[in-house]
Amino acid sequence: MTKRSVRAALGRAAEFLGLRRSIVGLLGMVVLVGLGEHMAEQFLPLYLIALGGGFVSVGLLNGMDNLLGALYSFPGGYVAERFGTKRALLVFNLLSMAGFAIVILIPSWLAVMGGAVLFLSWTAISLPATMGLVARVLPKDKRTMGVSMHSLVRRVPMALGPIMGGALIGALGVEVGVRVAFIVALFFAGVSLVLQQALIEADPPRTERATRSAEGRPWRMWRHMSRELKQLLVADILVRFCEQIPYAFVVVWAVGTAQSPGPVTALQFGILRTVEMATAILVYIPVAYFADRSQKKPFVVATFVFFTAFPVVLLFAKSFGILILAFVLRGLKEFGEPTRKALIMDLAPEDQKAATFGLYYLVRDTIVSVAAFGGAFLWSIHPEINLMTAAAFGVLGTAWFALRGRDLGPAKA
């Protein structure tokens, strides 16, 4: 092949995958920040205990992560609407870097908790700006592909980050290893900051009126949310209850405890997570291709069905083979997740997509955070009750969207 034909083939591939310059900059940022996130943050519980914080600090960290993930979504969307995507991502990156620096410089579990407020929910606060950028840069018939590429690329640091962090801890010990991991995370975040500012195109000029129209009060934004988007939100909340009620107990069901061993070992459970991630990666691009050229609703309904099927199959999974099937289903729950995000953008007002996306996640995640507490209560009664209740919520959410949900039809360039 000639250089010209190679360039032409690469160009066609980039066009097919929606890889505009700004999207490449965004994906580079996702990989670099994600590597730091999963290399350092994944081992924070070990670091907190090593610094004397005890198990209470670990529980506080987990609760704070869930709460901040919900509360940061709407401010993230507001900042993106008010100041533009490029500036917003710059601010979010600087906040995250400040949090990393606090952990590096002050070896105290209280300082770690304070720094975590700045970096713990980077994904949540930046997601509305990220989705707004995808909606602005790509035409409607490429939005699902753009969201899918974002979701796919996010899996790379999820797989590599913990291995890198674990190697540092294995070589240097918990305290030194985690602090070195945060130093590397700070470096990666700095590189991503330069990359995103170099590659992501500047936001189009906003009129004074458009700048003032950025709404900082979620209750007023709620009035502008369309009926169709609210129907999707209700279904999504019900289905997320299905996911979150058993979420923390899946490993307990599979591996068991010292008093009551489960059907698989910890190593086999790691293999199951790999199966889940591989399944998700394999479905992203083909689903995005067809979803951009047809109705989005069937793909979202299919996703909700997979969410619902997981606790049902898990209920009968008493062997490694059946658990593999369950985790394939768990991976397939990503079948229409990018499509659902693209549908949110389609149904959001054209001039308030980032803020609407943030409001959607604020409402959803605040309500769904209750499921974690309810799941623990149901599990303490009996594990089977936990799984059956989760499946019931999944059925309700799937039925709700199948009967009442809608989208805007096939996208056109």
Secondary structure, 3 states (H helix, E strand, C coil): CCHHHHHHHHHHHHHHCCCCHHHHHHHHHHHHHHHHHHHHHHHHHHHHHHCCCHHHHHHHHHHHHHHHHHHCHHHHHHHHHHHCHHHHHHHHHHHHHHHHHHHHHCCCHHHHHHHHHHHCCHHHHHHHHHHHHHHHHCCHHHHHHHHHHHHHHHHHHHHHHHHHHHHHHHHHCHHHHHHHHHHHHHHHHHHHHHHHHHHCCCCCCCCHHHHHCCCCCHHHHHHHCCHHHHHHHHHHHHHHHHHHCCHHHHHHHHHECCCCECCCCHHHHHHHHHHHHHHHHHHHHHHHHHHCCCCCHHHHHHHHHHHHHHHHHHHCCCCHHHHHHHHHHHHHCCCCHHHHHHHHHHHCCCCCHHHHHHHHHHHHHHHHHHHHHHHHHHHHHCHHHHHHHHHHHHHHHHHHHHHHCCCCCCCCC
